């Protein structure tokens, strides 16, 4: 098997982990964690799972000269063979194949004091329903100017569309 230098670098970085995540979680458990996360049907269920896997605490120490202090410390846990095992942040992200922004989204909810993850509002436009109606009405109005038939009407086989009838409709 050909091994690239980048792979060796990543392998060394995982061995430098202070929690020894690479040694404590074997390949079968990694695959089981990954598959159980993606078997959850909705993104809301995945967010609830991630929310329960994160534990936030107040930081043990803070720097006096820091411009911005850390608000919370986060510990990451995964379920391995029925036991909760603490892992580092990189291992948590790689085990679930998620991005840092996904974790930040969940941590912000923990900081807000929520008991569970809130549902996602993706694809829901209830925050501006009037604007959407105005846009769709404007589109209908502008297309009806150029269309020889109303949008609600369907062209039947009995109707004959000729060049003269369409020109007559546009010239009005």
C-alpha positions as CSV (number, residue, x, y, z in Angstrom):
1,X,0.0,0.0,0.0
2,X,1.3,3.4,-0.9
3,X,1.3,5.9,2.0
4,X,1.6,9.6,1.4
5,X,3.5,12.0,3.6
6,X,0.3,13.7,4.6
7,X,-1.2,10.5,5.9
8,X,1.9,9.9,8.0
9,X,1.7,13.5,9.3
10,X,-2.0,13.0,10.3
11,X,-1.1,9.7,12.0
12,X,1.6,11.4,14.0
13,X,-0.8,14.2,15.0
14,X,-3.4,11.7,16.2
15,X,-0.7,9.9,18.3
16,X,0.1,13.2,20.0
17,X,-3.4,13.5,21.3
18,X,-3.3,13.8,25.1
19,X,-6.5,11.8,25.5
20,X,-5.1,8.9,23.3
21,X,-8.2,8.9,21.2
22,X,-6.6,6.8,18.4
23,X,-5.7,4.0,20.9
24,X,-8.9,4.0,22.9
25,X,-11.4,3.7,19.9
26,X,-10.8,0.9,17.4
27,X,-11.8,0.8,13.8
28,X,-15.1,-1.1,14.3
29,X,-16.2,1.4,17.0
30,X,-15.4,4.3,14.8
31,X,-17.5,2.9,11.9
32,X,-20.3,2.2,14.4
33,X,-20.3,5.8,15.7
34,X,-20.2,7.1,12.2
35,X,-23.0,4.9,10.9
36,X,-25.3,5.4,14.0
37,X,-24.9,9.2,13.6
38,X,-25.9,9.2,9.9
39,X,-28.7,6.6,10.4
40,X,-30.6,9.3,12.3
41,X,-33.4,10.4,10.0
42,X,-33.5,14.2,10.4
43,X,-31.0,17.0,11.0
44,X,-33.0,17.8,14.2
45,X,-32.3,14.3,15.5
46,X,-28.6,14.6,14.6
47,X,-28.5,18.0,16.4
48,X,-30.1,16.5,19.6
49,X,-27.5,13.7,19.5
50,X,-24.6,16.2,19.2
51,X,-26.2,18.3,21.9
52,X,-26.2,15.4,24.3
53,X,-22.6,14.5,23.4
54,X,-21.3,18.0,24.4
55,X,-20.8,19.1,27.9
56,X,-20.0,22.8,28.7
57,X,-18.4,24.0,31.8
58,X,-16.9,27.3,32.9
59,X,-13.2,27.6,32.2
60,X,-10.9,26.6,35.0
61,X,-8.5,29.5,34.3
62,X,-8.4,32.7,32.3
63,X,-5.6,35.0,31.2
64,X,-5.5,38.4,32.7
65,X,-4.2,40.2,29.6
66,X,-6.6,38.5,27.2
67,X,-8.7,40.8,25.0
68,X,-11.6,38.3,24.8
69,X,-12.1,35.7,27.4
70,X,-13.4,32.2,26.7
71,X,-17.0,31.8,27.8
72,X,-17.2,28.1,28.1
73,X,-15.0,25.0,28.0
74,X,-16.4,22.1,26.0
75,X,-15.8,18.4,26.5
76,X,-16.7,15.9,23.8
77,X,-18.0,12.4,24.5
78,X,-19.0,9.4,22.3
79,X,-20.7,6.2,23.2
80,X,-18.4,3.2,22.8
81,X,-19.8,-0.2,23.7
82,X,-22.4,1.3,26.0
83,X,-19.9,3.6,27.8
84,X,-19.3,7.3,27.5
85,X,-15.7,8.0,26.4
86,X,-14.2,11.5,26.3
87,X,-12.4,12.3,23.1
88,X,-10.6,15.4,21.8
89,X,-12.3,17.9,19.5
90,X,-10.5,16.7,16.3
91,X,-11.5,13.1,17.0
92,X,-15.1,14.2,17.6
93,X,-15.2,16.1,14.3
94,X,-13.6,13.2,12.4
95,X,-15.7,10.5,14.0
96,X,-18.9,12.2,12.9
97,X,-17.5,13.8,9.7
98,X,-18.9,17.2,10.6
99,X,-17.5,20.7,10.4
100,X,-16.5,23.0,13.1
101,X,-19.4,25.3,12.3
102,X,-21.9,22.6,13.1
103,X,-20.3,22.2,16.5
104,X,-20.2,25.9,17.0
105,X,-24.0,26.0,16.2
106,X,-24.7,23.5,19.0
107,X,-22.2,25.1,21.5
108,X,-24.0,28.4,21.0
109,X,-27.3,26.8,22.0
110,X,-25.6,25.3,25.1
111,X,-24.3,28.7,26.0
112,X,-27.8,30.2,25.7
113,X,-28.9,27.7,28.4
114,X,-31.2,25.6,26.2
115,X,-32.2,22.2,27.5
116,X,-32.1,20.5,24.1
117,X,-31.2,21.5,20.6
118,X,-33.7,23.8,18.9
119,X,-35.1,22.8,15.5
120,X,-33.5,24.0,12.3
121,X,-35.2,26.7,10.3
122,X,-33.7,25.8,7.0
123,X,-36.1,26.3,4.1
124,X,-38.8,27.9,6.2
125,X,-39.7,31.4,5.1
126,X,-42.3,32.3,7.7
127,X,-40.1,35.1,8.8
128,X,-41.0,37.1,5.7
129,X,-44.2,35.7,4.1
130,X,-45.4,39.1,2.8
131,X,-42.3,39.7,0.8
132,X,-42.6,36.3,-0.9
133,X,-46.2,37.0,-1.9
134,X,-45.2,40.4,-3.4
135,X,-42.4,38.8,-5.4
136,X,-44.6,36.0,-6.8
137,X,-47.4,38.4,-7.6
138,X,-44.9,40.7,-9.4
139,X,-43.6,37.7,-11.4
140,X,-47.2,36.7,-12.3
141,X,-48.1,40.2,-13.4
142,X,-45.0,40.6,-15.6
143,X,-45.4,37.2,-17.3
144,X,-49.0,37.8,-17.9
145,X,-48.1,40.8,-20.0
146,X,-46.2,38.7,-22.5
147,X,-48.3,35.5,-22.4
148,X,-51.2,35.2,-24.8
149,X,-53.1,33.0,-22.3
150,X,-53.6,33.5,-18.6
151,X,-51.3,31.5,-16.3
152,X,-54.2,29.5,-14.9
153,X,-55.6,28.5,-18.3
154,X,-54.5,25.4,-20.0
155,X,-54.1,25.1,-23.7
156,X,-56.4,22.4,-25.1
157,X,-56.1,20.5,-28.3
158,X,-59.1,22.4,-29.7
159,X,-57.4,25.8,-29.4
160,X,-55.4,26.8,-32.5
161,X,-52.3,28.9,-31.8
162,X,-51.2,30.7,-34.9
163,X,-48.7,33.3,-35.6
164,X,-51.4,35.9,-36.3
165,X,-53.3,35.2,-33.0
166,X,-50.2,35.5,-30.9
167,X,-49.1,38.7,-32.7
168,X,-52.6,40.1,-32.2
169,X,-52.4,39.3,-28.4
170,X,-49.0,41.0,-28.1
171,X,-50.0,44.1,-30.0
172,X,-52.9,44.9,-27.7
